[in-house]
Amino acid sequence: MALSRIILQLARNPGLPGGDPGEGYTLVAPLTADGHLDVDAWRTERKNCRVVRFSADDSEHADGLLTHRGNRWFFHYDEDDEGDDEAGYRLGEHVFREGEYVTVASHGETPLTYKVTDVSPL
């Protein structure tokens, strides 16, 4: 089972018509052949499944784990100052291919849309 590096960049959202490629996430996760998050492979590789939130604002940088509870995926940050877990909107149903879009709810704020800009095997 191979892990993939997935880059999500902030897409066009209300109040941000051009998006912001300097804001987003880098995920390390297993994908199925059709590009979905692979929960079975995640169970064996969970310690290697990571998430890094990047931003032009250094205070928004965070790193943690990609976690799965029930039928939902979360970005889990260990440190209190990195905020609460962030929930992906139906991440398990999304296809992670360049050009696709996903939604993430950061710190209980209004969910934002991100564009998949790179998927590379590790």
C-alpha positions, 0 to 999 in steps of 0.5 A, a space after each residue: 500500500 502506497 501513500 500519496 501526497 495531496 495538496 489542497 489550495 484555497 479555491 474561490 470562496 465568498 469574499 475571495 473570488 480568486 482563491 489563495 494558493 498560499 492557504 491550504 493543506 498538505 495531506 499524506 494518505 492512502 488512496 484507492 485506485 479510483 482516488 478515494 481515501 482508503 480507510 482499510 489502508 489508513 488503519 495500517 498506516 495511520 501513524 504515517 497519515 499526516 496533515 499540514 495546514 499552510 498559510 501566509 500567516 505563520 500563526 495559522 500553520 499547524 501539523 497533525 494527523 489525518 484521523 477517521 472516526 465513524 464515517 468521517 475524516 478529521 484533521 487532528 492537531 495535538 497542540 491546544 494553540 493549533 485549534 480544534 480538529 477540523 472536519 472535512 465535508 464528506 472527505 470519504 466520498 470525494 475523489 482526490 484528483 487534480 482539479 477536484 474540490 473538497 470542503 473543510 470546516 476550520 475551527 468551527 468557522 464557515 466551511 471553505 472550498 479547496 482545490 486539489 492541485 497535486 496528487 503524487 505517490 510517496 
